[in-house]
Amino acid sequence: MKRNLQYTFGFIMTLLVSGCSEDYLDIENKNAFTVDSYYTTKDHAMQAIVASYDAIKGNGLYGLKYPFISIVFGDLAVMEGSVYNEFIFGADDYNYVQFIYGYLFRGVAKSNLALEKIPKIEDPSFDEVLRERLLGEARFLRALYNFILHISFYEPPLITEVLVDINEVAGNSTWPEFLEQIERDLLGYENESGQFIPGAIEILPETYDSENVGRATKGAALFLLAKAYMYHEKWELAKQYLQEIRDLGVYELSQPQGSDSADYVNAYLCNFSSVDLSHKGTVYKAEYNKESVFEIPFANTDFVFTYYLPGWMCDGSLYSTYNAVNGWRNVSPEADFAECFEETPDHVAGIQFDPRRYATVYSEGDTISFDPESSYYKPFNPLVHTVVRTGYGIRKYLYPLHEGGPAPFNAPHNWRLFRYADVLLMHAEAEFHVDGSTVLALDLLNQVRARAGLNPLTEVTPTAIVNERTWEFGLEGQRYFDLVRWGRIGGEWPKPVDHIEYFVEGKTEFLPIPQIEISRCQGELKQNPGW
């Protein structure tokens, strides 16, 4: 879908423009579309789904701001300045928080519109199998946006229908209400007439052909449901659906195909590259490989200055703008994180540390680009290639360095939102919560370690799970959310206040709801605790 399903705003903008009028311009335009007149063909249904996917790759979400802010909120990276590392921002600020909130609700609105309009389209060429699949995709996407909304903003409004009155206000919705809606979208529900409406899990296919790769699948829907259950501490249900993903037989870890250090690094690094990686004739497939459960596509397109394209000024990811050595270099890995990876004196590849370290961060002296013709075919120097001087740079999602087209304003690296490694580690954690250090929990944990060439563990503990998730998902924007959910569990699990220097219990577990939304809702919508 990276090349064949590029998300656009064109037809949505047509609808928005067509809704603006003055009395003296009230002349019928038979070529103009309105929301009511547009959705009449199969192509319109396809475009509605494209628009529903669109927000997830936009500037406010995985095009830039959401992974950026998630990474610096934790304890693994530091940003130039102190606004986000120290949580020095508020609900009044026009900042990343407002963009994230707005793009999430944009995604909800697009999904709601697709779910309302697609069932009513009477185009004879629109077969029911395709119609159901598109509705399944819309339900998955609405569930995804709602999942991110409630783990990020706690109890924002839960919107499940198209809003027609611009002055309509909405109040807070609870965590259980969000989970119930996610379950309805993914598992299905019975409507008021007693008819069962199937959810995304039942509808979506396990795989697609090459023309549709990147669309939501059954595995992605199962993953999302299991992830939601993990955050709600419903361990048995999480186990059930994680096992269902494994039983599909569709996914597997990308494995080293040789015993050189490059084999072990490439087997992991290919999950964050825009191009396939190779070593001595062995190719490590990058985008849409067997480890990818769901990824967000980006492309290397010409620079276009407009706020309406999903990547803000282009169709590529803007992540490279702020983090790559050829960009503004605003964020660097914390030295404590870069140096926390397990030492491996007896590794088969003869490397000193867990190979995930070499795939995640640049250390001084590392070659930045593998292309001898590149101007960056030179050693990484933290005094030159970073603004925040920790001694390390971010390599994950930034290697190989993108230099073509409008770089560094965009990059074509797809964001791997769901990976099979997370299926294994979530399943190990859920199993541990239910039954302790079982044979199954240990096997799941050790599968991830084996890919890195690490010695197997003999016992599963909270520390082992925390370490493995830190090394596997470092600088992917998961650490902050993991610490917050572990903090709710208590006991031996880490508390965020003990790891994130400026974390404030009872406040910074969630982002503030933008004050402009609080004001617009005339007292119906309440601010999150502490803000």
C-alpha positions as CSV (number, residue, x, y, z in Angstrom):
1,M,0.0,0.0,0.0
2,K,3.0,2.3,0.3
3,R,3.0,3.0,-3.4
4,N,-0.5,2.1,-4.3
5,L,-2.5,3.6,-1.4
6,Q,-1.2,7.0,-0.8
7,Y,-3.4,8.9,1.6
8,T,-4.8,12.1,0.2
9,F,-7.0,14.9,1.4
10,G,-8.2,16.1,-2.0
11,F,-11.8,14.8,-2.0
12,I,-12.2,15.8,1.7
13,M,-11.1,19.3,0.9
14,T,-13.6,19.4,-1.9
15,L,-16.3,18.6,0.5
16,L,-15.2,21.1,3.0
17,V,-14.9,23.9,0.4
18,S,-18.3,23.0,-1.0
19,G,-19.9,23.5,2.4
20,C,-18.8,27.2,2.6
21,S,-21.2,29.7,1.1
22,E,-22.6,33.2,1.2
23,D,-26.1,34.3,0.1
24,Y,-24.8,36.2,-2.9
25,L,-22.9,33.1,-4.0
26,D,-25.8,30.7,-3.5
27,I,-25.8,29.4,-7.1
28,E,-26.2,25.7,-7.8
29,N,-23.0,24.1,-9.1
30,K,-23.9,20.8,-10.6
31,N,-20.2,19.7,-10.5
32,A,-19.7,20.4,-6.8
33,F,-19.9,17.6,-4.2
34,T,-21.4,17.7,-0.8
35,V,-21.1,15.1,2.0
36,D,-24.6,13.9,1.1
37,S,-24.1,13.7,-2.7
38,Y,-20.5,12.4,-2.8
39,Y,-20.7,8.8,-1.5
40,T,-22.4,7.1,-4.5
41,T,-19.8,4.7,-6.0
42,K,-17.4,2.0,-5.2
43,D,-14.5,4.4,-5.8
44,H,-16.0,6.8,-3.3
45,A,-16.0,4.0,-0.7
46,M,-12.4,3.2,-1.5
47,Q,-11.5,6.9,-1.1
48,A,-13.3,7.1,2.2
49,I,-11.2,4.3,3.6
50,V,-8.0,6.0,2.3
51,A,-9.0,9.1,4.1
52,S,-9.6,7.0,7.3
53,Y,-6.0,5.7,7.1
54,D,-4.7,9.2,6.4
55,A,-4.5,10.7,9.9
56,I,-2.3,7.9,11.3
57,K,0.6,9.1,9.1
58,G,-0.1,12.8,9.5
59,N,2.1,15.4,11.2
60,G,0.2,15.1,14.5
61,L,0.7,11.3,14.7
62,Y,3.3,9.0,13.2
63,G,4.4,11.5,10.5
64,L,6.3,13.3,13.3
65,K,4.8,14.3,16.6
66,Y,3.5,11.2,18.4
67,P,6.7,9.1,18.2
68,F,8.8,12.2,18.8
69,I,7.0,13.2,22.0
70,S,6.6,9.5,23.2
71,I,10.4,9.0,22.9
72,V,11.4,12.1,24.8
73,F,8.8,11.6,27.6
74,G,10.5,8.4,28.7
75,D,14.0,7.9,30.1
76,L,15.8,6.8,27.0
77,A,16.3,10.0,25.1
78,V,16.8,13.7,25.7
79,M,15.6,16.6,23.6
80,E,17.3,20.0,23.0
81,G,15.6,22.4,25.4
82,S,13.5,21.2,28.3
83,V,9.8,21.6,27.3
84,Y,9.0,18.0,26.8
85,N,11.7,16.2,28.8
86,E,10.6,18.2,31.8
87,F,6.9,18.3,31.0
88,I,7.0,22.1,30.9
89,F,3.9,22.7,28.9
90,G,0.2,23.2,29.6
91,A,-3.3,22.7,28.2
92,D,-3.2,26.3,26.9
93,D,-0.1,25.8,24.7
94,Y,-0.4,25.5,21.0
95,N,2.0,22.6,20.8
96,Y,2.5,19.0,19.9
97,V,-0.3,18.0,22.3
98,Q,-2.9,19.9,20.3
99,F,-1.7,18.4,17.1
100,I,-1.8,14.9,18.5
101,Y,-5.3,15.4,19.9
102,G,-6.6,17.0,16.7
103,Y,-5.2,14.3,14.4
104,L,-6.6,11.5,16.5
105,F,-10.1,13.0,16.3
106,R,-9.6,13.6,12.6
107,G,-9.0,9.9,12.3
108,V,-12.1,9.1,14.3
109,A,-14.2,11.4,12.3
110,K,-13.0,10.0,9.0
111,S,-13.7,6.4,10.2
112,N,-17.1,7.4,11.4
113,L,-17.9,8.9,8.1
114,A,-16.8,5.8,6.2
115,L,-18.9,3.6,8.5
116,E,-22.0,5.7,8.0
117,K,-21.7,6.2,4.2
118,I,-20.3,3.0,2.8
119,P,-23.3,0.8,3.8
120,K,-25.6,3.2,1.8
121,I,-23.8,3.1,-1.5
122,E,-25.9,1.4,-4.2
123,D,-23.3,1.1,-7.0
124,P,-24.1,-2.2,-8.8
125,S,-20.3,-2.8,-9.2
126,F,-19.7,-2.6,-5.5
127,D,-19.7,-6.2,-4.4
128,E,-20.6,-7.1,-0.8
129,V,-17.3,-8.8,0.0
130,L,-15.4,-5.7,-0.8
131,R,-17.9,-3.5,1.1
132,E,-17.6,-5.7,4.2
133,R,-13.8,-5.6,4.0
134,L,-13.8,-1.8,3.8
135,L,-16.1,-1.6,6.8
136,G,-13.8,-3.9,8.7
137,E,-10.8,-1.6,7.9
138,A,-12.8,1.4,9.1
139,R,-13.7,-0.4,12.4
140,F,-10.1,-1.3,12.9
141,L,-9.0,2.2,12.3
142,R,-11.6,3.7,14.6
143,A,-10.5,1.3,17.3
144,L,-6.9,2.2,16.8
145,Y,-7.5,5.9,17.1
146,N,-9.6,5.4,20.2
147,F,-6.9,3.1,21.7
148,I,-4.3,5.9,21.3
149,L,-6.7,8.5,22.5
150,H,-7.5,6.9,25.8
151,I,-4.0,5.7,26.7
152,S,-2.7,9.2,25.8
153,F,-5.5,11.5,27.0
154,Y,-7.1,9.4,29.7
155,E,-10.9,10.2,29.4
156,P,-11.5,12.4,26.3
157,P,-14.8,12.2,24.5
158,L,-15.8,9.0,22.8
159,I,-17.3,9.9,19.4
160,T,-19.0,7.0,17.5
161,E,-21.1,8.9,14.9
162,V,-20.8,11.6,12.4
163,L,-21.3,15.0,14.1
164,V,-23.4,17.4,12.0
165,D,-23.7,20.3,14.4
166,I,-20.5,22.3,14.8
167,N,-21.7,23.6,18.1
168,E,-22.3,20.1,19.6
169,V,-20.4,19.5,22.8
170,A,-19.2,16.2,24.3
171,G,-18.1,15.2,27.8
172,N,-15.6,12.8,29.1
173,S,-15.8,9.0,28.5
174,T,-14.4,6.5,30.9
175,W,-11.6,3.9,30.4
176,P,-14.1,1.0,30.5
177,E,-16.3,2.8,27.9
178,F,-13.3,3.1,25.5
179,L,-12.5,-0.6,26.0
180,E,-16.1,-1.6,25.3
181,Q,-16.1,0.4,22.1
182,I,-12.8,-1.1,21.0
183,E,-14.3,-4.5,21.6
184,R,-17.4,-3.7,19.6
185,D,-15.3,-2.5,16.6
186,L,-13.0,-5.5,16.7
187,L,-15.2,-8.3,18.0
188,G,-18.6,-7.2,16.7
189,Y,-21.8,-6.4,18.5
190,E,-25.6,-6.8,18.3
191,N,-27.4,-3.7,17.1
192,E,-30.8,-2.5,18.3
193,S,-32.6,-4.7,15.8
194,G,-30.9,-7.8,17.2
195,Q,-28.6,-8.2,14.1
196,F,-25.0,-9.1,14.8
197,I,-22.6,-6.7,13.2
198,P,-19.3,-8.4,12.7
199,G,-16.1,-6.8,13.9
200,A,-12.8,-6.3,12.2
201,I,-11.3,-9.5,13.4
202,E,-14.0,-11.6,11.7
203,I,-14.0,-9.6,8.5
204,L,-10.4,-8.7,7.7
205,P,-8.2,-11.1,5.7
206,E,-5.0,-12.6,7.0
207,T,-3.0,-11.2,4.1
208,Y,-3.4,-9.1,0.9
209,D,-2.0,-9.2,-2.5
210,S,0.9,-6.9,-3.5
211,E,-1.5,-4.2,-4.7
212,N,-3.0,-3.8,-1.2
213,V,-0.2,-4.6,1.1
214,G,-0.2,-2.4,4.2
215,R,-4.0,-2.5,4.8
216,A,-5.3,-3.7,8.2
217,T,-5.4,-7.4,8.5
218,K,-6.9,-10.0,10.9
219,G,-3.6,-10.2,12.7
220,A,-3.4,-6.4,13.2
221,A,-6.9,-6.4,14.6
222,L,-6.1,-9.2,17.0
223,F,-2.9,-7.4,18.0
224,L,-4.8,-4.2,18.8
225,L,-7.4,-6.0,20.9
226,A,-4.6,-7.8,22.8
227,K,-2.7,-4.6,23.3
228,A,-5.9,-2.9,24.7
229,Y,-6.4,-5.8,27.1
230,M,-2.8,-5.4,28.3
231,Y,-3.4,-1.8,29.2
232,H,-6.6,-2.8,31.0
233,E,-4.8,-5.6,32.9
234,K,-7.1,-8.3,31.4
235,W,-4.3,-10.8,31.2
236,E,-6.3,-13.9,30.3
237,L,-8.0,-12.2,27.4
238,A,-4.7,-10.8,26.2
239,K,-3.2,-14.3,26.3
240,Q,-6.1,-15.7,24.3
241,Y,-5.8,-13.2,21.4
242,L,-2.0,-13.2,21.3
243,Q,-2.1,-17.0,21.0
244,E,-4.6,-16.5,18.1
245,I,-2.1,-14.3,16.3
246,R,0.6,-16.9,16.7
247,D,-1.7,-19.7,15.6
248,L,-2.3,-17.8,12.3
249,G,1.2,-18.9,11.2
250,V,1.6,-15.7,9.2
251,Y,4.3,-13.9,11.3
252,E,7.8,-14.8,12.4
253,L,10.9,-12.9,13.6
254,S,13.4,-11.8,11.1
255,Q,16.3,-14.1,11.8
256,P,20.1,-13.9,11.1
257,Q,21.1,-16.0,8.1
258,G,24.8,-16.1,9.0
259,S,27.1,-15.8,12.0
260,D,28.7,-12.5,11.2
261,S,27.9,-9.4,13.3
262,A,26.2,-7.8,10.3
263,D,23.8,-10.8,10.1
264,Y,22.6,-10.2,13.7
265,V,22.4,-6.5,13.3
266,N,20.6,-6.6,9.9
267,A,18.1,-9.2,11.2
268,Y,16.9,-6.6,13.6
269,L,17.7,-3.4,11.8
270,C,15.7,-4.4,8.7
271,N,12.5,-3.8,10.7
272,F,13.3,-0.1,10.7
273,S,14.9,0.4,7.3
274,S,13.3,1.8,4.1
275,V,15.3,-0.6,1.9
276,D,16.2,-4.2,2.1
277,L,19.6,-4.8,3.9
278,S,22.1,-7.3,2.5
279,H,25.3,-9.0,3.6
280,K,27.4,-11.4,1.6
281,G,24.5,-12.1,-0.7
282,T,21.9,-12.6,2.0
283,V,19.0,-10.2,1.8
284,Y,17.1,-9.1,4.9
285,K,13.7,-7.9,3.7
286,A,12.7,-4.6,5.3
287,E,9.2,-3.2,4.7
288,Y,6.3,-5.6,5.0
289,N,8.5,-8.5,6.1
290,K,7.3,-11.5,8.0
291,E,7.8,-9.7,11.3
292,S,5.5,-6.8,10.4
293,V,2.0,-7.0,11.7
294,F,1.0,-3.5,10.8
295,E,3.0,-0.6,9.5
296,I,2.4,2.9,8.4
297,P,3.6,3.7,4.9
298,F,5.7,6.7,3.9
299,A,7.2,7.6,0.6
300,N,10.0,9.7,-0.9
301,T,8.0,12.3,-2.7
302,D,8.7,15.8,-4.1
303,F,8.6,18.6,-1.5
304,V,5.1,20.2,-1.5
305,F,4.5,23.1,0.8
306,T,1.0,22.6,2.2
307,Y,-0.5,21.7,5.5
308,Y,-3.1,19.4,4.0
309,L,-0.8,16.6,3.0
310,P,-0.5,14.0,5.7
311,G,3.2,14.5,6.3
312,W,2.7,18.2,6.7
313,M,4.9,19.3,3.8
314,C,5.2,16.0,2.0
315,D,4.2,12.4,2.0
316,G,7.3,11.2,3.8
317,S,7.9,10.9,7.5
318,L,9.2,14.1,9.1
319,Y,10.8,12.1,11.8
320,S,14.2,12.3,10.0
321,T,13.9,16.1,9.9
322,Y,14.4,16.3,13.7
323,N,16.5,13.3,14.5
324,A,18.8,12.4,11.6
325,V,22.4,13.4,11.4
326,N,21.6,15.4,8.3
327,G,18.6,17.1,9.9
328,W,18.2,19.3,13.0
329,R,19.4,16.6,15.3
330,N,17.2,17.7,18.2
331,V,17.1,14.4,20.1
332,S,19.8,12.0,21.3
333,P,19.7,8.7,23.2
334,E,20.6,9.0,26.8
335,A,24.0,7.6,27.6
336,D,22.5,5.4,30.3
337,F,20.2,3.7,27.7
338,A,22.9,3.3,25.1
339,E,25.2,1.6,27.6
340,C,22.5,-0.6,29.3
341,F,22.5,-3.3,26.7
342,E,23.6,-6.7,27.8
343,E,27.3,-7.5,27.3
344,T,27.9,-10.6,25.2
345,P,31.6,-11.8,25.6
346,D,30.7,-15.2,24.2
347,H,28.5,-14.1,21.3
348,V,28.8,-16.3,18.2
349,A,29.4,-13.2,16.1
350,G,32.2,-12.0,18.4
351,I,30.4,-8.7,19.3
352,Q,30.7,-7.0,22.7
353,F,27.0,-6.1,23.2
354,D,23.5,-7.3,22.3
355,P,23.3,-6.5,18.5
356,R,20.2,-4.5,19.1
357,R,22.5,-1.8,20.6
358,Y,24.3,-1.4,17.3
359,A,21.0,-1.2,15.4
360,T,19.4,1.3,17.8
361,V,22.1,3.9,18.4
362,Y,25.1,5.4,16.7
363,S,28.3,5.3,18.8
364,E,31.3,7.5,18.2
365,G,33.2,6.1,15.2
366,D,30.3,4.2,13.6
367,T,30.0,4.7,9.8
368,I,26.9,6.8,9.2
369,S,26.2,5.6,5.6
370,F,27.0,2.3,4.0
371,D,27.3,4.0,0.6
372,P,30.9,4.9,-0.3
373,E,29.6,7.6,-2.6
374,S,27.7,9.3,0.1
375,S,29.0,12.5,1.8
376,Y,28.1,10.7,5.1
377,Y,30.4,7.7,4.4
378,K,32.3,8.8,7.5
379,P,32.5,8.2,11.2
380,F,29.7,9.4,13.5
381,N,31.0,12.2,15.6
382,P,28.6,13.3,18.5
383,L,30.2,16.7,18.6
384,V,29.2,17.3,15.0
385,H,26.2,15.1,14.3
386,T,24.1,15.8,17.3
387,V,22.9,19.0,19.0
388,V,22.3,17.2,22.4
389,R,25.7,15.9,23.4
390,T,25.2,12.6,25.1
391,G,27.9,10.8,23.1
392,Y,25.3,8.9,21.0
393,G,22.9,9.4,18.1
394,I,19.6,7.7,17.0
395,R,20.1,5.0,14.4
396,K,16.8,3.2,14.5
397,Y,14.5,4.4,11.7
398,L,17.3,6.6,10.4
399,Y,19.6,4.0,8.7
400,P,20.4,3.8,5.9
401,L,20.5,7.6,6.0
402,H,18.0,9.1,3.5
403,E,19.7,11.7,1.3
404,G,17.5,11.7,-1.8
405,G,14.6,13.9,-2.8
406,P,13.6,16.5,-0.2
407,A,15.7,15.0,2.6
408,P,15.8,15.7,5.4
409,F,12.4,17.2,5.3
410,N,11.0,13.7,4.7
411,A,12.1,10.1,4.6
412,P,10.5,7.0,3.2
413,H,10.9,4.8,6.3
414,N,7.7,3.0,7.1
415,W,6.8,3.1,10.8
416,R,6.3,-0.4,12.1
417,L,3.5,0.1,14.6
418,F,2.9,-3.6,15.4
419,R,5.7,-6.1,15.3
420,Y,5.7,-9.9,16.0
421,A,8.4,-9.4,18.6
422,D,5.7,-7.4,20.6
423,V,3.3,-10.3,20.2
424,L,5.9,-12.6,21.8
425,L,6.9,-10.3,24.6
426,M,3.3,-9.3,25.4
427,H,2.3,-12.9,25.5
428,A,5.2,-13.7,27.8
429,E,4.1,-10.9,30.1
430,A,0.4,-11.9,30.1
431,E,1.4,-15.5,30.8
432,F,3.6,-14.4,33.7
433,H,0.8,-12.3,35.2
434,V,-1.5,-15.3,35.1
435,D,0.7,-18.3,36.0
436,G,4.2,-16.9,36.8
437,S,7.4,-18.2,35.2
438,T,5.9,-21.0,33.1
439,V,7.6,-23.0,30.3
440,L,5.5,-21.0,27.8
441,A,6.5,-17.6,29.2
442,L,10.1,-18.6,29.2
443,D,10.0,-19.9,25.7
444,L,8.4,-16.7,24.4
445,L,10.9,-14.5,26.0
446,N,13.8,-16.6,24.8
447,Q,12.6,-16.6,21.2
448,V,13.3,-12.8,21.2
449,R,16.6,-13.3,22.9
450,A,17.6,-16.0,20.5
451,R,17.2,-13.8,17.5
452,A,19.8,-11.5,19.1
453,G,22.1,-14.4,19.8
454,L,21.8,-14.0,23.5
455,N,22.0,-16.9,26.0
456,P,18.5,-18.2,27.1
457,L,17.2,-17.2,30.5
458,T,16.1,-19.8,33.0
459,E,13.4,-17.8,34.8
460,V,10.9,-15.1,33.8
461,T,10.8,-12.2,36.2
462,P,9.4,-8.6,36.0
463,T,13.0,-7.4,35.6
464,A,13.6,-9.8,32.7
465,I,10.5,-8.6,30.9
466,V,11.3,-5.0,31.5
467,N,14.8,-5.4,30.3
468,E,13.8,-7.2,27.1
469,R,11.1,-4.7,26.2
470,T,13.6,-1.9,26.8
471,W,16.2,-3.4,24.5
472,E,13.7,-4.6,21.9
473,F,11.6,-1.4,21.6
474,G,14.0,1.3,22.7
475,L,13.4,4.6,20.9
476,E,10.2,3.4,19.3
477,G,8.0,5.4,21.6
478,Q,6.8,2.5,23.8
479,R,8.9,2.9,27.0
480,Y,6.9,5.8,28.5
481,F,3.6,4.0,28.0
482,D,5.1,0.8,29.4
483,L,6.3,2.5,32.5
484,V,2.9,4.1,33.1
485,R,1.0,0.8,32.8
486,W,3.6,-1.0,34.9
487,G,3.3,1.7,37.5
488,R,-0.4,0.9,37.8
489,I,0.4,-2.7,38.5
490,G,2.7,-2.0,41.4
491,G,4.7,-4.7,43.3
492,E,7.9,-5.6,41.5
493,W,7.1,-3.6,38.4
494,P,8.8,-0.3,37.9
495,K,7.2,3.0,38.7
496,P,7.6,5.8,36.2
497,V,8.5,8.3,38.9
498,D,11.6,6.2,39.7
499,H,12.8,6.3,36.0
500,I,11.6,9.6,34.5
501,E,13.2,12.5,36.3
502,Y,10.4,15.1,36.0
503,F,7.5,12.7,36.2
504,V,4.7,13.8,38.5
505,E,2.4,11.1,39.9
506,G,-1.2,11.8,39.4
507,K,-0.5,14.1,36.5
508,T,2.0,13.1,33.8
509,E,0.6,9.7,33.3
510,F,-1.5,11.4,30.6
511,L,-1.4,14.4,28.4
512,P,-3.7,17.4,29.1
513,I,-6.8,17.8,27.0
514,P,-6.2,21.0,25.0
515,Q,-7.8,24.0,26.8
516,I,-9.4,25.1,23.6
517,E,-11.5,21.9,23.6
518,I,-12.4,22.3,27.3
519,S,-13.6,25.8,26.6
520,R,-15.5,24.8,23.5
521,C,-17.4,22.2,25.3
522,Q,-18.8,24.7,27.8
523,G,-18.1,22.8,31.0
524,E,-19.1,19.4,29.7
525,L,-15.5,18.3,29.2
526,K,-13.3,18.1,32.3
527,Q,-9.5,18.5,32.3
528,N,-7.3,15.5,33.3
529,P,-6.0,15.3,36.8
530,G,-3.1,17.6,37.7
531,W,-3.3,19.8,34.6
